[in-house]
Each structure stands twice: as C-alpha cells, then as structure tokens.
Amino acid sequence: MASTKEYLDFVLEQLSSLEDVTYRAMMGEYIIYYKGKIIGGIYDDRFLVKPVKAAKALMPNAPLELPYEGAKEMLLVEDIDSREFLEELLNAMLPELPAPKKKK
C-alpha cells in the first residue's frame, strides 16, 4: 500500500518549525530529508526514522518496522502529534546521520 499525500502533508506540517525539511517521492512512498540528510521516510502512512543512537534513546520502546520488503528495519515514530518531540528527535539525530553522497 502506498502512502497518501494527505499523510505526507500532515507529517510535513508537524515538522514545519524546522528549517530545511524536504522530501522526495519514491515508488509511492516518501523519503524525508533534514538539512540534506536522510532522516527517514513515510512508508504505508507510517513515519519511520533511521535507528541511530539518539533516536533509540528518545524512543526506547519504539517498535522496529520494515519500511518495505528487503529493507533495513527503522523505528516507528508513535508520538507524531507532538511537534516539540519531533523537533527534538530530528535535531538529536542530525549529527549521527551520514553526509549526503556526492553525485558523480
């Protein structure tokens, strides 16, 4: 099942206090970027983030879920209604995420 544009718009609205949040459509789903780094994505109308140390610390009980068949597990963000939590989460994750790959 593909994610809906409405859910994407909801998540982007929740992240609107942060600067430089972008997305890219990918096979019916959406990759979410923060300051040029991939933070996670929207898969089957679920907001999933990379399981970096900071994300695990802020969401110790978050379930690990597969975004799609064959992918690495990601953390499900359950507290999607709290803009303050989402801002704290993304800012905490940012230093741990790899820099974008250089295009050839």
ChimeraX commands (.cxc) that place a marker at each C-alpha (Angstrom):
marker #1 position 0.00,0.00,0.00 radius 0.5
marker #1 position 1.39,3.38,-0.95 radius 0.5
marker #1 position 1.38,6.35,1.40 radius 0.5
marker #1 position -1.15,9.11,0.90 radius 0.5
marker #1 position -0.27,12.70,0.05 radius 0.5
marker #1 position -2.52,13.71,2.98 radius 0.5
marker #1 position -0.34,11.83,5.48 radius 0.5
marker #1 position 2.80,13.34,3.94 radius 0.5
marker #1 position 1.26,16.82,4.26 radius 0.5
marker #1 position 0.36,16.09,7.91 radius 0.5
marker #1 position 3.92,15.00,8.77 radius 0.5
marker #1 position 5.43,17.98,6.94 radius 0.5
marker #1 position 3.09,20.30,8.86 radius 0.5
marker #1 position 4.21,18.69,12.13 radius 0.5
marker #1 position 7.84,19.35,11.11 radius 0.5
marker #1 position 7.17,22.90,9.88 radius 0.5
marker #1 position 9.01,24.53,12.80 radius 0.5
marker #1 position 12.26,23.06,11.47 radius 0.5
marker #1 position 14.10,24.70,8.59 radius 0.5
marker #1 position 15.23,22.73,5.56 radius 0.5
marker #1 position 12.91,19.70,5.77 radius 0.5
marker #1 position 12.35,18.33,2.28 radius 0.5
marker #1 position 11.02,15.14,0.75 radius 0.5
marker #1 position 11.30,13.10,-2.41 radius 0.5
marker #1 position 8.68,10.72,-3.77 radius 0.5
marker #1 position 9.99,7.19,-4.28 radius 0.5
marker #1 position 7.78,4.39,-5.61 radius 0.5
marker #1 position 4.63,5.53,-3.83 radius 0.5
marker #1 position 6.45,6.39,-0.62 radius 0.5
marker #1 position 8.37,9.47,0.56 radius 0.5
marker #1 position 11.96,9.91,1.71 radius 0.5
marker #1 position 12.29,12.68,4.33 radius 0.5
marker #1 position 15.42,14.84,4.42 radius 0.5
marker #1 position 16.55,17.23,7.14 radius 0.5
marker #1 position 19.33,19.65,6.21 radius 0.5
marker #1 position 20.18,17.45,3.24 radius 0.5
marker #1 position 20.48,14.22,5.25 radius 0.5
marker #1 position 18.05,11.31,5.01 radius 0.5
marker #1 position 16.26,11.17,8.36 radius 0.5
marker #1 position 13.73,8.51,7.43 radius 0.5
marker #1 position 10.58,8.34,5.41 radius 0.5
marker #1 position 6.88,7.74,5.14 radius 0.5
marker #1 position 6.00,4.15,4.31 radius 0.5
marker #1 position 2.42,2.84,4.28 radius 0.5
marker #1 position 1.33,6.00,6.12 radius 0.5
marker #1 position 3.87,5.41,8.91 radius 0.5
marker #1 position 6.65,7.86,9.79 radius 0.5
marker #1 position 9.80,5.77,10.20 radius 0.5
marker #1 position 13.25,7.09,11.11 radius 0.5
marker #1 position 16.72,5.59,10.98 radius 0.5
marker #1 position 17.57,3.67,14.17 radius 0.5
marker #1 position 20.53,5.83,15.23 radius 0.5
marker #1 position 21.59,6.02,18.88 radius 0.5
marker #1 position 19.82,9.33,19.55 radius 0.5
marker #1 position 16.51,8.07,18.13 radius 0.5
marker #1 position 16.72,4.89,20.21 radius 0.5
marker #1 position 17.46,6.97,23.33 radius 0.5
marker #1 position 14.47,9.27,22.76 radius 0.5
marker #1 position 12.14,6.40,21.78 radius 0.5
marker #1 position 13.36,3.40,23.81 radius 0.5
marker #1 position 10.12,1.46,23.31 radius 0.5
marker #1 position 9.58,2.30,19.65 radius 0.5
marker #1 position 8.97,-0.78,17.53 radius 0.5
marker #1 position 11.36,-1.62,14.71 radius 0.5
marker #1 position 9.44,-1.99,11.46 radius 0.5
marker #1 position 10.30,-2.78,7.88 radius 0.5
marker #1 position 9.57,0.12,5.53 radius 0.5
marker #1 position 9.31,-2.36,2.63 radius 0.5
marker #1 position 10.36,-5.92,1.82 radius 0.5
marker #1 position 14.14,-6.32,1.82 radius 0.5
marker #1 position 14.88,-3.02,3.60 radius 0.5
marker #1 position 16.61,-2.47,6.93 radius 0.5
marker #1 position 14.38,-2.01,9.95 radius 0.5
marker #1 position 13.54,1.52,11.04 radius 0.5
marker #1 position 11.97,3.00,14.18 radius 0.5
marker #1 position 8.27,3.84,14.12 radius 0.5
marker #1 position 7.59,7.36,15.39 radius 0.5
marker #1 position 4.48,6.95,17.51 radius 0.5
marker #1 position 4.41,10.44,19.07 radius 0.5
marker #1 position 3.64,12.07,15.71 radius 0.5
marker #1 position 1.23,14.60,17.26 radius 0.5
marker #1 position 3.93,16.34,19.33 radius 0.5
marker #1 position 5.74,18.97,17.27 radius 0.5
marker #1 position 8.12,19.61,20.17 radius 0.5
marker #1 position 9.10,15.95,20.35 radius 0.5
marker #1 position 9.61,15.72,16.58 radius 0.5
marker #1 position 11.83,18.81,16.62 radius 0.5
marker #1 position 13.90,17.35,19.47 radius 0.5
marker #1 position 14.12,13.98,17.71 radius 0.5
marker #1 position 15.33,15.32,14.35 radius 0.5
marker #1 position 17.82,17.72,15.93 radius 0.5
marker #1 position 19.23,14.92,18.11 radius 0.5
marker #1 position 19.53,12.56,15.13 radius 0.5
marker #1 position 21.16,15.02,12.73 radius 0.5
marker #1 position 24.81,14.73,13.95 radius 0.5
marker #1 position 24.65,10.92,13.74 radius 0.5
marker #1 position 23.43,10.76,10.16 radius 0.5
marker #1 position 25.87,10.37,7.28 radius 0.5
marker #1 position 26.51,13.28,4.96 radius 0.5
marker #1 position 24.80,13.09,1.57 radius 0.5
marker #1 position 26.77,11.17,-1.04 radius 0.5
marker #1 position 28.45,13.24,-3.70 radius 0.5
marker #1 position 26.83,12.97,-7.11 radius 0.5
marker #1 position 29.10,11.72,-9.87 radius 0.5
marker link #1:1,2 radius 0.2
marker link #1:2,3 radius 0.2
marker link #1:3,4 radius 0.2
marker link #1:4,5 radius 0.2
marker link #1:5,6 radius 0.2
marker link #1:6,7 radius 0.2
marker link #1:7,8 radius 0.2
marker link #1:8,9 radius 0.2
marker link #1:9,10 radius 0.2
marker link #1:10,11 radius 0.2
marker link #1:11,12 radius 0.2
marker link #1:12,13 radius 0.2
marker link #1:13,14 radius 0.2
marker link #1:14,15 radius 0.2
marker link #1:15,16 radius 0.2
marker link #1:16,17 radius 0.2
marker link #1:17,18 radius 0.2
marker link #1:18,19 radius 0.2
marker link #1:19,20 radius 0.2
marker link #1:20,21 radius 0.2
marker link #1:21,22 radius 0.2
marker link #1:22,23 radius 0.2
marker link #1:23,24 radius 0.2
marker link #1:24,25 radius 0.2
marker link #1:25,26 radius 0.2
marker link #1:26,27 radius 0.2
marker link #1:27,28 radius 0.2
marker link #1:28,29 radius 0.2
marker link #1:29,30 radius 0.2
marker link #1:30,31 radius 0.2
marker link #1:31,32 radius 0.2
marker link #1:32,33 radius 0.2
marker link #1:33,34 radius 0.2
marker link #1:34,35 radius 0.2
marker link #1:35,36 radius 0.2
marker link #1:36,37 radius 0.2
marker link #1:37,38 radius 0.2
marker link #1:38,39 radius 0.2
marker link #1:39,40 radius 0.2
marker link #1:40,41 radius 0.2
marker link #1:41,42 radius 0.2
marker link #1:42,43 radius 0.2
marker link #1:43,44 radius 0.2
marker link #1:44,45 radius 0.2
marker link #1:45,46 radius 0.2
marker link #1:46,47 radius 0.2
marker link #1:47,48 radius 0.2
marker link #1:48,49 radius 0.2
marker link #1:49,50 radius 0.2
marker link #1:50,51 radius 0.2
marker link #1:51,52 radius 0.2
marker link #1:52,53 radius 0.2
marker link #1:53,54 radius 0.2
marker link #1:54,55 radius 0.2
marker link #1:55,56 radius 0.2
marker link #1:56,57 radius 0.2
marker link #1:57,58 radius 0.2
marker link #1:58,59 radius 0.2
marker link #1:59,60 radius 0.2
marker link #1:60,61 radius 0.2
marker link #1:61,62 radius 0.2
marker link #1:62,63 radius 0.2
marker link #1:63,64 radius 0.2
marker link #1:64,65 radius 0.2
marker link #1:65,66 radius 0.2
marker link #1:66,67 radius 0.2
marker link #1:67,68 radius 0.2
marker link #1:68,69 radius 0.2
marker link #1:69,70 radius 0.2
marker link #1:70,71 radius 0.2
marker link #1:71,72 radius 0.2
marker link #1:72,73 radius 0.2
marker link #1:73,74 radius 0.2
marker link #1:74,75 radius 0.2
marker link #1:75,76 radius 0.2
marker link #1:76,77 radius 0.2
marker link #1:77,78 radius 0.2
marker link #1:78,79 radius 0.2
marker link #1:79,80 radius 0.2
marker link #1:80,81 radius 0.2
marker link #1:81,82 radius 0.2
marker link #1:82,83 radius 0.2
marker link #1:83,84 radius 0.2
marker link #1:84,85 radius 0.2
marker link #1:85,86 radius 0.2
marker link #1:86,87 radius 0.2
marker link #1:87,88 radius 0.2
marker link #1:88,89 radius 0.2
marker link #1:89,90 radius 0.2
marker link #1:90,91 radius 0.2
marker link #1:91,92 radius 0.2
marker link #1:92,93 radius 0.2
marker link #1:93,94 radius 0.2
marker link #1:94,95 radius 0.2
marker link #1:95,96 radius 0.2
marker link #1:96,97 radius 0.2
marker link #1:97,98 radius 0.2
marker link #1:98,99 radius 0.2
marker link #1:99,100 radius 0.2
marker link #1:100,101 radius 0.2
marker link #1:101,102 radius 0.2
marker link #1:102,103 radius 0.2
marker link #1:103,104 radius 0.2
view
